[in-house]
């Protein structure tokens, strides 16, 4: 099954690949894939809260393609600003300190 991936350029010009994962009735994970690929240590994620008709039924599930259609550049900018690293080791406060 092919994933729907869209390009997104952040404020510093990095071109991220965006995909929607783990959709439920009321939210979905939006993954920002770093162009370096490889280990994925620079990938980021954010939760998108869905307000469509599926969100009112616990047995429903919104499709990734439907969520992707609603994500314009302004929505992606907000999600990227709120995003978190997938790998905890990428945060500057997690550096190994000596002394």
C-alpha positions in Angstrom: 0.0 0.0 0.0 1.5 3.3 -1.1 1.5 6.2 1.4 0.4 9.7 0.4 3.4 11.9 1.1 3.4 15.6 0.5 6.3 18.1 0.5 6.6 20.9 3.1 9.3 23.5 3.4 9.9 24.9 6.9 11.0 28.5 7.7 14.7 27.6 7.3 14.1 26.0 3.9 14.4 22.3 4.9 12.1 20.2 2.6 10.2 17.7 4.8 8.0 14.8 3.6 4.6 14.9 5.3 2.5 11.8 5.8 -0.6 11.0 7.9 -0.3 7.9 10.2 -2.5 6.2 12.9 -5.8 7.9 12.1 -8.7 7.4 14.5 -12.1 8.9 14.8 -10.9 12.2 16.2 -7.2 12.6 15.5 -4.3 11.5 13.4 -0.5 11.6 13.7 1.2 13.9 11.2 4.8 12.8 10.5 7.4 15.2 9.2 10.1 13.1 7.5 13.5 14.7 7.5 15.1 14.7 4.0 18.3 13.1 5.4 16.3 9.8 5.8 18.4 7.0 7.1 17.9 6.6 10.8 14.9 8.9 11.1 16.4 10.5 14.2 15.5 14.0 12.8 11.9 13.1 12.0 9.1 14.9 13.9 5.5 14.3 14.6 2.4 16.2 15.8 -1.2 15.3 16.5 -3.9 16.7 14.3 -7.4 16.9 15.8 -10.1 15.9 13.4 -13.5 17.6 13.7 -15.4 15.9 10.8 -18.4 13.6 11.3 -16.2 10.6 12.1 -15.2 12.4 15.3 -18.6 11.9 16.8 -18.6 8.1 16.5 -16.1 5.9 18.4 -16.5 3.2 15.7 -15.5 5.5 12.8 -12.0 6.1 11.4 -11.0 9.0 9.2 -8.8 8.0 6.3 -5.3 9.4 6.0 -6.1 10.7 2.5 -9.1 12.7 3.9 -6.9 14.2 6.6 -4.2 15.0 4.0 -6.7 16.9 1.9 -7.5 19.2 4.8 -3.9 20.1 5.5 -2.9 23.2 3.6 0.3 25.1 4.1 -1.0 27.2 7.0 -2.1 24.1 8.9 1.2 22.4 8.3 3.1 25.4 9.5 1.2 25.3 12.8 1.6 21.5 13.2 5.3 21.8 12.5 5.8 24.5 15.1 4.0 22.2 17.6 5.8 19.1 16.5 8.1 17.0 18.6 11.1 14.8 17.8 10.4 11.2 17.2 13.7 10.3 18.8 14.2 11.6 22.3 18.0 11.8 21.6 17.6 14.7 19.2 16.7 17.3 21.8 19.6 19.6 22.9 18.7 19.0 26.6 19.4 15.3 26.2 23.1 15.9 25.5 25.6 13.9 27.5 27.2 16.3 30.0 30.5 15.7 31.7 31.9 17.3 34.8 
